[in-house]
Amino acid sequence: MKADQGRFLLPRWRVVANFLNQEEWPWLESGGNIWVPVIEPCLRVSTLSLKRWKMPSNHVFVLNTRWNKIDHDPENGVSGG
């Protein structure tokens, strides 16, 4: 993964729970971001930016702004780059 492409995409159809409250959804729809806690595979908790990106046929949620740190941490065993 290139350093400038440090993000994790979550297609809306793959999200099985409604995890946004009534204030967060409109904020994401308007282009804002929300800082959310993420539990890493090594059980450390990190805070990442959650955004909603519009795609040609639908939208996806995006975790970024620190995703590379999680992805490249050997303790997590994710992809290592």
Steps between C-alpha positions, in 0.01 A plus 500: 500500500628846413542738791251747351233229466473409867132423536262214566179496298178359647226456237162601644347164406762322716409698815250290695420736788378857514788654694431870434271716708256762367761775507790305349330378181414850363849618596661223292256560212606866488867403464605514864698243690463338840786380721426142605677246723626193315617182673808371319574127459762532778216639721642853517240775455573771241294798391442532125305733278177357356368662182237416240613504138259514210576244232343476153232248603486535880711617794761352731624576847872575521732463797811709445737747664716244682396182316857454371625481859263208570567332167879514533522400867647145515305432822177520300597262221271683258689542172832654592500732205 
